[in-house]
C-alpha cells in the first residue's frame, strides 16, 4: 500500500516536472497548442496528412507556431513570407539540420543531407565541386542523360503497348545517370548486380565505397572514409528516389489530362521534331512544356514539409526567442499551394506558370527543392532529367490508360514525409 502511494506520488511529481519544463520552454517560443506530457502534440496531428494539420494550426496560431513532437519543441513556418524570411533572409541561422532519429543513429552527422555545422558545409562544398567536375551544368552531363533517355525508350518499346507498371523502369533511369557520373558506367536494366544495387538503395541501407583520397589521420578534417561513403550514398538516394517518383507521378498526370499531353507533344513536334533527341537548349523555345513541368512539381508537392532544419544559434525571430538547436519545420505545401499566387491550387493547371501571351512565367513561390542555404544540391541535375526523360518519352510514345480516365486516381498514397503516387498501369503506344 505504502509502495503504491509512493509510486503514485513519484509519477505525479514527474508529470508536474515535465509540465513545468515545457511551460518554461514555451514562454519565449511562438504560440501553439498545449502539449501533453511526454507525447506532446502527436495526437493532434494527422500523420497521413501532415500538411492539412499544419494548415489548421496556422489558422489559429498564425504563420509561425510551435508544436511538440514528443518532449522537444519544433517551430513551424507556414506560408511564403515566413519561409522566405527564415531560410533566405536568415539563411545561415536556419541552416542546421533538425533531429532525424534514424539518420542520427546511422549517419552520426555524416554525409551532406542529414549533417550540420562544419561537416555539412565541407561536404556540401565538396559535393557541388565534384558534380561540377563530373559535368554538372555542362554538355557532358546532358550527353549522359540523353543516352539514358534513349535506353529508357528502348526498354519501353519492349512493353509492346501492353499495360504495365512503370515504377521499376523509371527507377532504373535516374539511378543509371548517377552511376554513369560516379562509376563512369551505366548498367543494363537486367544486370543482376544493378538490380541488387537498386534493391538495397531503395531500402536505404546501402553503404558505398569511395575512390577519393582519405585523410582519416587528420583529426580536423571532414574528409573521412565514413563521411565520403555517406555523402556518395546521399547523392544516390536523393538523386534516384525523388526523381523516379516525380517521373512516375508525371506520367500519371499526363495520363489523366490528355489535352495537356497533346499540347506538349505538339510543341515537341514544332521545336524538336522526330529525328533528333531533345536537348536542354530546346527548353527556351518550349514555354508550355516548361510550364507543365513546373506545374507537375508544384502539384505533386513531393516533400510537403521538406527535411527538418534547426537554428544554429540562439536567435530572435519575429519577437520570439528560438534557442540554438531547436528543430524548424517548413511547410512547403503552404507555399506551393498559396491561392493568391496559384488560383485554384488544388487543380492541376499549367496556366499557373504562363502569362496572358502564353510565355513561361517564373514564380518566387516555386519551392519544390526547398530554398535557402540547404536547397537541394542536385536541383540542376533533377530538372535536366525531368525535361529530357519526359520529352523523349512523349516524342516516341502516346500514353494510354487501360482504365477509364474518370476512374484514374491521382491522390497521393501518403501525404506525410513524401507524396507517393498511387499504383497505376500505363500503355506506351509507339508513334
DRENPADO-54209 format. One line per 2 residues: number of its first residue (from 1); their letters; for each residue x, y, z of C-alpha. Coordinates in steps of 0.1 Angstrom, whole numbers, plus 5000, padded with zeros to 4 digits. Example, Ala and Ser with C-alpha at 12.3 -4.5 7.8 and 13.67 -1.06 7.14 Angstrom:
! residues 2
1	AS	5123:4955:5078 ~ 5137:4989:5071 .
//
This chain:
! residues 431
1	XX	5000:5000:5000 ~ 5028:5024:5010 .
3	XX	5048:5015:4979 ~ 5017:5022:4957 .
5	XX	5012:5056:4973 ~ 5049:5064:4969 .
7	XX	5049:5054:4932 ~ 5018:5074:4926 .
9	XX	5034:5105:4942 ~ 5066:5099:4922 .
11	XX	5047:5097:4889 ~ 5027:5128:4898 .
13	XX	5059:5147:4906 ~ 5075:5136:4873 .
15	XX	5044:5147:4853 ~ 5044:5181:4871 .
17	XX	5082:5185:4864 ~ 5076:5177:4828 .
19	XX	5048:5203:4826 ~ 5069:5229:4843 .
21	XX	5098:5223:4820 ~ 5075:5225:4789 .
23	XX	5059:5257:4802 ~ 5093:5273:4809 .
25	XX	5105:5264:4774 ~ 5073:5277:4758 .
27	XX	5074:5312:4774 ~ 5096:5328:4746 .
29	XX	5087:5304:4718 ~ 5059:5311:4692 .
31	XX	5024:5301:4704 ~ 5009:5267:4697 .
33	XX	4986:5241:4710 ~ 4991:5229:4746 .
35	XX	5012:5198:4746 ~ 5005:5167:4766 .
37	XX	5033:5154:4789 ~ 5059:5132:4772 .
39	XX	5039:5128:4738 ~ 5035:5165:4731 .
41	XX	5010:5173:4702 ~ 5014:5140:4684 .
43	XX	4977:5130:4689 ~ 4966:5164:4674 .
45	XX	4985:5157:4641 ~ 4971:5137:4612 .
47	XX	5002:5117:4603 ~ 4986:5107:4569 .
49	XX	4981:5144:4560 ~ 5005:5165:4580 .
51	XX	5001:5195:4557 ~ 4964:5197:4565 .
53	XX	4971:5196:4602 ~ 4997:5224:4598 .
55	XX	4973:5245:4578 ~ 4946:5242:4605 .
57	XX	4971:5251:4632 ~ 4982:5282:4612 .
59	XX	4946:5294:4611 ~ 4946:5295:4649 .
61	XX	4982:5305:4658 ~ 4995:5323:4627 .
63	XX	5023:5317:4603 ~ 5049:5309:4629 .
65	XX	5039:5284:4657 ~ 5053:5257:4680 .
67	XX	5045:5220:4681 ~ 5059:5195:4704 .
69	XX	5068:5162:4687 ~ 5073:5143:4720 .
71	XX	5090:5164:4746 ~ 5110:5186:4722 .
73	XX	5096:5217:4706 ~ 5096:5223:4668 .
75	XX	5089:5257:4653 ~ 5067:5255:4622 .
77	XX	5069:5280:4593 ~ 5037:5283:4573 .
79	XX	5034:5304:4542 ~ 5058:5321:4517 .
81	XX	5067:5351:4538 ~ 5077:5331:4569 .
83	XX	5097:5305:4549 ~ 5114:5332:4529 .
85	XX	5122:5353:4559 ~ 5138:5324:4578 .
87	XX	5155:5304:4550 ~ 5166:5332:4527 .
89	XX	5169:5364:4549 ~ 5183:5345:4579 .
91	XX	5197:5315:4559 ~ 5228:5310:4580 .
93	XX	5209:5309:4613 ~ 5184:5284:4599 .
95	XX	5209:5262:4581 ~ 5212:5234:4608 .
97	XX	5196:5200:4602 ~ 5168:5191:4626 .
99	XX	5166:5159:4645 ~ 5160:5128:4623 .
101	XX	5162:5098:4647 ~ 5170:5071:4621 .
103	XX	5196:5092:4603 ~ 5211:5104:4636 .
105	XX	5216:5068:4647 ~ 5231:5055:4615 .
107	XX	5248:5086:4600 ~ 5262:5102:4631 .
109	XX	5264:5137:4614 ~ 5280:5122:4582 .
111	XX	5272:5130:4546 ~ 5255:5161:4532 .
113	XX	5218:5155:4537 ~ 5215:5149:4574 .
115	XX	5247:5166:4587 ~ 5251:5201:4603 .
117	XX	5278:5226:4611 ~ 5313:5223:4596 .
119	XX	5306:5188:4584 ~ 5277:5199:4563 .
121	XX	5295:5230:4549 ~ 5325:5210:4538 .
123	XX	5305:5180:4524 ~ 5281:5203:4505 .
125	XX	5310:5223:4490 ~ 5327:5191:4481 .
127	XX	5296:5176:4465 ~ 5289:5207:4444 .
129	XX	5325:5208:4433 ~ 5326:5171:4425 .
131	XX	5293:5173:4405 ~ 5307:5202:4385 .
133	XX	5339:5184:4379 ~ 5319:5155:4366 .
135	XX	5300:5178:4342 ~ 5270:5193:4362 .
137	XX	5256:5221:4340 ~ 5278:5211:4311 .
139	XX	5273:5192:4279 ~ 5288:5160:4293 .
141	XX	5260:5156:4318 ~ 5234:5163:4292 .
143	XX	5250:5136:4269 ~ 5247:5111:4298 .
145	XX	5210:5119:4303 ~ 5203:5118:4266 .
147	XX	5220:5084:4263 ~ 5199:5071:4292 .
149	XX	5167:5086:4278 ~ 5173:5066:4246 .
151	XX	5179:5034:4266 ~ 5147:5041:4285 .
153	XX	5127:5044:4253 ~ 5142:5011:4241 .
155	XX	5130:4994:4273 ~ 5096:5010:4270 .
157	XX	5093:4997:4234 ~ 5097:4961:4248 .
159	XX	5064:4965:4266 ~ 5047:4963:4232 .
161	XX	5019:4987:4242 ~ 5007:4962:4269 .
163	XX	4996:4978:4302 ~ 5025:4979:4326 .
165	XX	5035:4994:4360 ~ 5063:5019:4351 .
167	XX	5078:5020:4386 ~ 5108:4997:4380 .
169	XX	5119:5012:4347 ~ 5115:5047:4359 .
171	XX	5137:5038:4389 ~ 5165:5025:4367 .
173	XX	5169:5056:4345 ~ 5178:5083:4371 .
175	XX	5199:5058:4391 ~ 5219:5049:4359 .
177	XX	5226:5087:4354 ~ 5242:5088:4388 .
179	XX	5261:5056:4381 ~ 5274:5070:4348 .
181	XX	5287:5100:4367 ~ 5302:5083:4397 .
183	XX	5313:5049:4382 ~ 5317:5062:4346 .
185	XX	5295:5033:4335 ~ 5258:5027:4331 .
187	XX	5241:4993:4335 ~ 5217:4972:4316 .
189	XX	5183:4972:4332 ~ 5185:4934:4336 .
191	XX	5220:4934:4350 ~ 5218:4914:4383 .
193	XX	5244:4935:4400 ~ 5225:4966:4391 .
195	XX	5192:4951:4403 ~ 5207:4941:4436 .
197	XX	5221:4976:4440 ~ 5187:4991:4433 .
199	XX	5170:4969:4459 ~ 5195:4979:4485 .
201	XX	5193:5015:4476 ~ 5155:5015:4478 .
203	XX	5158:5002:4514 ~ 5182:5030:4523 .
205	XX	5208:5007:4538 ~ 5234:5009:4510 .
207	XX	5270:5017:4521 ~ 5291:5028:4491 .
209	XX	5328:5027:4489 ~ 5346:5058:4477 .
211	XX	5376:5061:4453 ~ 5386:5095:4467 .
213	XX	5417:5102:4488 ~ 5415:5096:4527 .
215	XX	5426:5119:4554 ~ 5415:5098:4583 .
217	XX	5447:5105:4603 ~ 5439:5142:4603 .
219	XX	5416:5147:4633 ~ 5404:5182:4620 .
221	XX	5393:5170:4585 ~ 5358:5162:4575 .
223	XX	5370:5140:4546 ~ 5370:5107:4564 .
225	XX	5362:5075:4547 ~ 5329:5073:4566 .
227	XX	5319:5108:4556 ~ 5326:5103:4519 .
229	XX	5307:5070:4519 ~ 5276:5087:4534 .
231	XX	5280:5116:4510 ~ 5280:5093:4480 .
233	XX	5251:5073:4495 ~ 5232:5106:4500 .
235	XX	5237:5116:4463 ~ 5225:5082:4451 .
237	XX	5194:5081:4474 ~ 5184:5117:4468 .
239	XX	5192:5116:4431 ~ 5174:5084:4424 .
241	XX	5143:5081:4445 ~ 5129:5116:4443 .
243	XX	5135:5119:4405 ~ 5119:5085:4398 .
245	XX	5089:5093:4420 ~ 5085:5126:4402 .
247	XX	5087:5109:4368 ~ 5061:5083:4378 .
249	XX	5037:5110:4391 ~ 5043:5130:4359 .
251	XX	5032:5101:4337 ~ 5001:5096:4359 .
253	XX	4991:5133:4355 ~ 4998:5132:4317 .
255	XX	4975:5102:4315 ~ 4948:5120:4335 .
257	XX	4950:5151:4314 ~ 4954:5140:4277 .
259	XX	4947:5176:4265 ~ 4978:5187:4283 .
261	XX	4999:5158:4269 ~ 4987:5167:4234 .
263	XX	4999:5203:4237 ~ 5033:5192:4249 .
265	XX	5036:5167:4220 ~ 5026:5195:4196 .
267	XX	5053:5217:4210 ~ 5078:5188:4207 .
269	XX	5069:5183:4170 ~ 5072:5220:4163 .
271	XX	5106:5226:4182 ~ 5124:5193:4181 .
273	XX	5107:5171:4155 ~ 5110:5133:4153 .
275	XX	5146:5128:4141 ~ 5168:5141:4169 .
277	XX	5170:5138:4206 ~ 5157:5166:4228 .
279	XX	5184:5188:4243 ~ 5185:5214:4271 .
281	XX	5186:5244:4248 ~ 5152:5234:4235 .
283	XX	5136:5244:4268 ~ 5139:5281:4260 .
285	XX	5117:5276:4230 ~ 5091:5254:4247 .
287	XX	5072:5276:4272 ~ 5042:5253:4275 .
289	XX	5063:5222:4283 ~ 5083:5242:4308 .
291	XX	5050:5253:4324 ~ 5038:5217:4326 .
293	XX	5070:5205:4343 ~ 5068:5233:4369 .
295	XX	5031:5226:4375 ~ 5038:5189:4379 .
297	XX	5063:5196:4406 ~ 5041:5222:4423 .
299	XX	5010:5200:4422 ~ 5026:5167:4434 .
301	XX	5042:5186:4464 ~ 5068:5158:4467 .
303	XX	5082:5168:4501 ~ 5054:5186:4519 .
305	XX	5075:5196:4549 ~ 5109:5192:4534 .
307	XX	5136:5179:4558 ~ 5137:5194:4593 .
309	XX	5160:5224:4598 ~ 5175:5236:4631 .
311	XX	5187:5270:4642 ~ 5225:5272:4646 .
313	XX	5224:5298:4674 ~ 5201:5314:4699 .
315	XX	5182:5339:4678 ~ 5153:5364:4678 .
317	XX	5128:5358:4651 ~ 5096:5378:4648 .
319	XX	5098:5388:4685 ~ 5103:5352:4696 .
321	XX	5134:5337:4711 ~ 5144:5304:4695 .
323	XX	5171:5285:4713 ~ 5201:5270:4695 .
325	XX	5193:5235:4682 ~ 5155:5240:4680 .
327	XX	5140:5220:4652 ~ 5123:5241:4624 .
329	XX	5097:5226:4601 ~ 5088:5245:4569 .
331	XX	5055:5237:4552 ~ 5064:5238:4515 .
333	XX	5028:5229:4508 ~ 5017:5263:4521 .
335	XX	5040:5279:4496 ~ 5033:5257:4466 .
337	XX	4995:5258:4472 ~ 4992:5295:4480 .
339	XX	4959:5305:4465 ~ 4970:5341:4459 .
341	XX	5000:5331:4438 ~ 4983:5300:4422 .
343	XX	4945:5305:4418 ~ 4926:5272:4425 .
345	XX	4958:5255:4437 ~ 4941:5221:4441 .
347	XX	4936:5220:4404 ~ 4963:5208:4380 .
349	XX	4967:5237:4356 ~ 4999:5246:4336 .
351	XX	4984:5281:4332 ~ 4998:5288:4367 .
353	XX	5031:5293:4350 ~ 5020:5310:4318 .
355	XX	5013:5347:4312 ~ 4985:5361:4291 .
357	XX	5006:5358:4259 ~ 5015:5321:4266 .
359	XX	5050:5328:4276 ~ 5066:5310:4306 .
361	XX	5061:5329:4339 ~ 5085:5324:4368 .
363	XX	5072:5323:4403 ~ 5091:5332:4435 .
365	XX	5068:5306:4452 ~ 5082:5277:4433 .
367	XX	5100:5258:4462 ~ 5099:5221:4453 .
369	XX	5136:5218:4461 ~ 5133:5239:4492 .
371	XX	5152:5272:4494 ~ 5180:5290:4511 .
373	XX	5213:5275:4522 ~ 5200:5239:4522 .
375	XX	5183:5239:4489 ~ 5187:5206:4471 .
377	XX	5223:5201:4458 ~ 5210:5181:4428 .
379	XX	5184:5206:4417 ~ 5201:5213:4383 .
381	XX	5205:5175:4376 ~ 5169:5167:4386 .
383	XX	5155:5195:4364 ~ 5175:5183:4334 .
385	XX	5165:5147:4339 ~ 5128:5156:4341 .
387	XX	5129:5176:4309 ~ 5149:5152:4288 .
389	XX	5133:5120:4300 ~ 5097:5132:4297 .
391	XX	5102:5149:4263 ~ 5120:5119:4249 .
393	XX	5091:5096:4261 ~ 5064:5119:4246 .
395	XX	5084:5122:4214 ~ 5083:5084:4209 .
397	XX	5050:5073:4226 ~ 5014:5081:4230 .
399	XX	5002:5073:4265 ~ 4971:5053:4271 .
401	XX	4953:5043:4303 ~ 4938:5008:4305 .
403	XX	4911:5022:4328 ~ 4886:5050:4321 .
405	XX	4901:5083:4329 ~ 4874:5092:4353 .
407	XX	4885:5062:4374 ~ 4921:5071:4373 .
409	XX	4930:5082:4409 ~ 4958:5109:4412 .
411	XX	4956:5113:4450 ~ 4989:5106:4467 .
413	XX	4991:5074:4488 ~ 5007:5092:4517 .
415	XX	5010:5129:4522 ~ 5033:5128:4552 .
417	XX	5070:5130:4546 ~ 5068:5121:4509 .
419	XX	5039:5123:4485 ~ 5039:5090:4466 .
421	XX	5016:5084:4436 ~ 4991:5055:4437 .
423	XX	4999:5024:4417 ~ 4987:5026:4381 .
425	XX	4991:5008:4348 ~ 5000:5026:4316 .
427	XX	5003:5017:4279 ~ 5032:5031:4258 .
429	XX	5020:5032:4222 ~ 5048:5038:4197 .
431	X	5043:5068:4175 .
//
